[in-house]
Amino acid sequence: MSTQNFRTVEKLVQGHQTSDGAGVRLTRVLTQNLQKRLDPFLMLDAFRNDNPDDYIGGFPDHPHRGFETVTYMLAGRMRHHDSAGNEGLLGPHGAQWMTAGSGLIHSELPEQEEGLMEGFQLWINLPAKHKMIAPFYRDIPAEAIPEFTADQGVQVRVIAGKSHDVAGAVERPDTEPLYLDIHLPAGSSFTQPIDPGFNAFSYTYRGNVMIGDTSVPDRHMAILSNNGAEAVQLEAHEDARLILVAGKPLHEPIAQYGPFVMNTAEEIQQTLRDYKEGYFERAAVKSL
């Protein structure tokens, strides 16, 4: 496959340091100004803390409506509770897929008092026709995430979508997300097909990854060009690790107010009224 058949890097994004929840320090990489460009993805947070003061407060009860959250852990343990009665423990190399839909309230609290806490949270939009579906929650333990070893010792974990005929732990309609965790040994390369109509990005979390002529260093996101190519080629001159994410754009208006993502300002106002009136708790229980 010649180089013109591969996606290139349109832009590198480092993200900015912030805190969320009860003081959890994290890097917000995909922010609101990139939502249109990376439709259907709304947000990507990366966290890597070995100081308990930076994560111990976790994310106490907070609401969501209108999208899906995907949490993928590399290290550490987080306990999930929500207003629909779901509970789960997210551990190393496990994932959590939550469809907020019409609305629920949940918490994510660390179940450790020391050690490294590292991972990602990705927000994926829902189409207007599905924003008010019943909430859904699924824990995906590490052993339930399919993985394979490609040529040159490249290891690939398929959280969502499909890679080289290996189906992921999750497949979703409408946005058809691809979510891979890829480990590249020094001197290796890996080619991943991506639908040319999908938006895509990578995030390097160890080492340095070459995409075309662009070096993507640790803690940087690469927005991949929409150049009509059907694949991306990744190369590593040193041991490197990254996540690769792609999805089908919805091409719908986005109205966001904090943890609520709808299509219009009027829908946001209705959401705020519903939350104030306790609808989230009642609706979540009815969805069981």
Secondary structure, DSSP 8 states (H G I E B T S, - for coil): --GGGB--EEEEE--EEEEETTTEEEEEEE-GGGTTTTTTEEEEEEEEE-SGGGTTT-EEEEEEBSEEEEEEEEES-EEEEETTS-EEEE-TT-EEEEE-TT-EEEEEEES-SSS-EEEEEEEEE--GGGTTS--EEEEE-GGGS-EEE-GGG-EEEEEESEETTEE-SB--TTT--EEEEEEE-TT-EEEEE--TTSEEEEEEEESEEEETTEEEETTEEEEE--SS-SEEEEE-SS-EEEEEEEE-------EEETTEEESSHHHHHHHHHHHHTTHHHHHHHHT-
